[in-house]
Amino acid sequence: MNKFYLQILIISLVAGICLLAFNQTSAQVIPEFLVSWQAINYVPPSYQGKILPTKSSLIEVGFDLIDNAKIADLSKYKISWTLDDELFKSGLGLKTIRFNSKNTGHRLGITVSGYKGANLDKILTFSRQEPQVIIDAKIPSTQIGLGQHQLEALPYFFNVSDLKELVFDWSTNDQPAKTAENPQIFDLILESKGAPVETNLNISVSVINSSNALEYGGKKINLTVK
């Protein structure tokens, strides 16, 4: 009987040790990539969102490795970057790169070699956007009254660093319209010599990169004048 109970005790101890080892292994947190990126192109100063890439945009990508709630020191680890499944750059502690986007989207890979005896990988995908333009008419609806109104063209994601590199062309009812000193602003003056008559008015603006005529965007709004 004593031998039987001794065997049970040994089996229980072994099971307990195995369970403890399993729990400790399960408690280990897998390192996590914390990646940030943005395109280096123009957005209005008030824009707080992600700066998206367009054709030929310069994209900056960086990352940290979070291990047990701390930023890991990767200065002595080889970090390799692949762009569309081809080696782009590699080096010790290389946590930031820049690359130019092309006509299509991109697949970007990051590999940290030999971190705690293993290679860690991360894959990112980037899709190309088109430049965008918004007309800020500063009115609560599509109805507008007589008087003077100021409209502003807000360009997004153009590959320029300054608005002076963009050309703005305004039109009303498909007829060219002149602007004041600032071509981004259009002063709309609505007058009536007789009794006001409800009419429809469409206003459009096109924006072109002065250094690249193939990069352009536009916007049209339809208003009802009362």
Secondary structure, DSSP 8 states (H G I E B T S, - for coil): -HHHHHHHHHHHHHHHHHHHHHHHHHHS---EEEEEEEEESB--TT--S-----TT-EEEEEEEEEETTEE---TTSEEEEEETTEEEEEEET--EEEEE--SS-EEEEEEEEEETTEEEEEEEEE-----EEEEE---SSSEE-SEEEEEEEEEESBS-SSGGGEEEEEEETTEEE---S-TTEEEEEE--SSS---EEEEEEEEEEETTEEEEEEEEEEEEEE-
